[in-house]
Amino acid sequence: MKRIVAALAALWLGMAAPAAAQDFPSRPITMLVVFAPGGATDVLARIVADHMSRTLNQRVLVENVSGAGGTIGGARGAQAAPDGYTLTVGSLGSHSAAPSIYRSIQYDPRELQPIGLIAGTPLYFVVRNGFPARTMQEFLAQVRAQPGRVSNAHAGIGSTNHLACALFEHITGARMNAIPYRGEGPAMNDVVAQQVDSACLLAPAAVPQIQAGTMRGLLVAQRSRNPNAPDVPSAADAGVPDYIFQGWNAVFAPRGTPAAVVERLDQALRAAINDPAIQRRIQDLGSIPAGGEQQGPEPLRHLVRSEVARWAEVVRAAGIQEP
């Protein structure tokens, strides 16, 4: 009798799972952003969440869970029920470099269920209005003359911004006074308020402020200038040709999320990224929407695996592991 009951239960569960997937979503979805409001990850998440809400006919609610370079939010997202109702928007830092930096990290990005890449995010090196240096070469001269005196903000240990700043110091030999924040938004706000001298900011945070004249860009870490901030020199124009850096943001679900749910979320994210209006919004922020060959779970899975390996070497060389 027990065997019959067990068999019937297994049969019911097998039938219920596809049915549940077909009904997905039947209630609002929470999209965790692993940094404080106002930064690149937050801005891009809100753009796609709004569009996905319309596609899925359910609200996609953004919740900021910041701290520890994005790993607090990353852990919460990884440990959520694998039912598609909790998603995480992570970054290069939180979902590639973090495992090499944080000994106490509670998730492995390679084991998560990828949904898809949102966009690539160029990196800007900015200074506050009123800072004496007007060019990158003037900035480097001042920093080298006063090692550790010029302040530099980033989004927290292990964040994409922190990695970008570490790479900048490694390439240029500059030594700044690094100040970690709980996200890119608070770091950006203190540059605007002239409480900190400089920062490594991703395009969605930097470009609107540069356009508004509330901070100055000394370079964009690309081989060519960005048309949304054409007055900001490229790395080569600024005299630092080897400083090439691009972050990224992507959507993840917990490991074990049903394939049919993943497919539904993938379709909704693709619909957002391929909408011309959304593409223009992302481009206006200076970011690069994921192209067709970059979209979907498998390209993101490959990206994360390659980035984890790549940044493990960089982190070891830079010596920025958690004590």
N, C-alpha and C positions, 0 to 999 in steps of 0.2 A: 504493500500500500504506500509506504514512504517513497519507494522508487517512482510510483505512478505520480504522486504529488510533486516530486522533484522534477519529473519530466514535464508535467503540465506547467509548472512554474517557469522552467527554462523556455518552453514554447511561448508562454505569455510575454516574457521579457523580450524574447526575440522579435515578437510582433509589435510590442509597445515601443521599442526604440525607434524603428523607422517611422512609426506613426507620430511619435513626439518630434522627430526631425522634420517631418512634413508640416507640422503645425508651427514650427519655429519661425519667428519669435511670437510668443503669445503674451509677453509682458515686456516692460522696458529693459534695455540693456545698459549696463554700466561700463563706461570706457575709462579705465584708470590712466591718468597721465602721471608719469613718474617724477615730474618736476613741478615747481610752483607755477602759478599762472603768469602769463606774459612772455614766456620764452618760446623758442622755435617749436619744441615738442607740443606745447600747449596750443599754440596758434594753429598749427597744422591739424592737430587732433580735432579741434572744434570745427574747422572747415569741413572735414570729411564726416564727422559725426552728424552734423546738421543734414547733409545730403543723404547719408545712410538712413537716417530716421525716416525720410520720405520714401526711400526705396523699400524699407522693411515694414513700413506702416506701424512702427513702434518707436518710441523715443529712445535715442541713444544719449545717455546722460554722462557728461564728462565730470570726473572727480579727480582732483589733484591730490596725490599722495607722495609728498616729496621727502627728501632726506637721503644721506649716505650715497650721493652720486646717482640717485635713481633706484638704488637696490631695495629700499623699503617698499616702494610701490611695485617694483618688479617681483619681489617675493610674494606680496599679497596677491598679485595677479596670477602667479604661477601656482599658488596653493588654493585658488578658488575652485569651485565645482566645475568640472569639465562639461558644461552644458551650453556654452555659447553666450551666457548672460553676463559674463565678466570678461572683458577684453582689456588688453594693455597696450598702450602706445609707448614704445621704447625708442632708444637712440643707439648710436654707435657705442657710446660710453656705457650705458646701462645694460645693453644686450650684446656686447662683444668684448669690451675691455674689462668690465667689472669682475669677471671670474678670476682674472690674473691679479687684480688689485686688492680685492676684499677676501681675506681668508675665511670670514664668517658668512659669506654669501649663502643664501638659502635656496638658490635655484641655478640651474645650468641652462643658459639660453638655447643651447643646441637640442635640449630635450623638450622645449615648448612646441606647441602647434603653431606654425607660422600661418598668418592670414595673407599678408601682403605688404609690400613696400609702398609708402605714401610718396616720398620725394627725397631727392638729394638736396643737401643744404650747404652751400658755400659758406666759408668762414671769413669774417671780417675782423681785422685788428683795428680797434677804435680807441680814441682818447677823448677825454672830457673837453668841452669848450673852455678855453682859457689856458689849456696846457701849452707851455711855451713852444714845443716842437711842432712844426708845420708839416714835416715830411718824415718818412720812416728813418731816413739816415740821420736826421736831427734827433729823433727819438732815441735811436740806438746810441748816439754819441752821449746823450744825457744819461742814459741808463748805465753805460760803461763808466762814465765819470763818477757816478754815485751808485755802486752796486747795492741792491736790496733796498733802495730808498723809494723808487717809483712804484706805486701800488698798482696791482693788476687783479681784476676780479674774474672769477670763474664760477660755474654752476655747482661746484662741489667736487670733492676728491673722486676721480674716476669718471667724471662727466665728459661728454664730448669736448666741451670748452676747456676743461682742465687738460685733456690730452693735447688739444691744439696749442695751448699755452706752453706745455712742456716741450712739444716739438719745436715751437718758436724759439724757446731758450736754448734748446740743443743745437739748432741750426745757426743761430746768431751769436751764441755765447753770452747773451744778455742775462742778467740776474735781477729779477724783480721781486717785490714783496707781494707774494700771492695771497689773496684773500678769498676763501671759499664761501659761497652762499648756498642757500637751499634750492636754488634754481636760477636759470638764466634771467628770468624776469626781475627778481630782486637785484641781481648784479647789474643789469641794464639800468634799472631805476637809479642806482647810486652813481653810475656814470653821468646820467642826465642831471642828477642833483649835484654833480661835481664833488661828490664825497670820495670818489676813487679816481685815480689818474687814467687807467686804461682797462681794456677788457678784450677777450677773445669772444666774439658774439657770432652766432649763426645768422644767416640772412634774414629770416622772418622777424628776428628781434632787432637786427642792426639797420636794415634798409629803411624802414619807415622813420626811424630816428635820424638817420643821416639825411634823408629827404627833407625832414622837418627842420633840420639845422640844430638839433639838440645835442649832437655829438659829431665828431669828425672821424672819418675813416682814413687810416693811413695806408691800408692795402686790403685787397681781397685776395685770399690765398688760392688763386687760380692763374692759369697761363694767359688769360685774357680778361679784360674788364667786363663787369656785369652791366648790361644795358640799363638796368634799373637804378644804378648808381654809377654812371659813367665817369664821374670826376674822381672816383676812388681808384688809385693805381692798382694794376695787377702786381703779382709778386715780382715779376721781372722788372716792371716799371719802377717799383719801389726799391729795387736793388737787392732783393732777397729771392732770387729766381728758384731756389730749391724749396721754398716754403709753399708747398702745394697741399691743400687739405680740404676734404669735403666730408661732412657728416651725413647722416641719413636718419629718417624716422620711419617706423613701421608698426604694423598691428600684429599682436600675438594673442593666442588663446591658450588655456591650460592644456597640458598633455592629456590625450585621451578624449578630446572633444570629438563627437561623432562626425564622420566624413560628410554626411548630408548637411549638417549644421555648418561645417567649414566651407562647403561649397556655397551655401546661401550667403554667408558673410563675405566670402571672396567675390561673389557676384555684386554684392552691394558696394564693396570698396572699389571694385573696378568701375562700376557705374559712376561713382563719385569722381574718381581720378580722370576718367575719360570724358566727363562733362566739360565742354569748352569753357563754360563760365567758371568752373572750379579750377581748371587749368590756368586760366587768366589770373585768378586770385592768387594761386600759388606762385606763378611767375612774377606777378607784381610785387611779391614779397622777396624776390630774388632767388627763389628756390626752383628746383627742376622736377616737375611731376614725373613719377615713374613711367617709363615707356612700356610699350606692349610686351616686349621680351623680358622686362623686369617685374611684371605684375604676376600675382598669384603666389601660392604657398611654396612651391618648389624653388623658384628663383630666390626667394627670401631665405629658405633653408640653406641653400648653397652659399649665399652671401654671409649669413651668420657664422657658418662653420669656417669659412675662409677668414673672416674678420677676427674671430676668436683666436685663431692661430697666429695671424699677423700681429695683433696687438699684444699677445703674450710676449713676443720678442721685444717689442717697443717698451713695454712696461718694465721688463727685466733690465733693459739697457738704461732706462731713465731712473730706475730705483724708486718707483712711486708705489710700491706695495704697502698695504695696510700693515702697521706694526704687529 
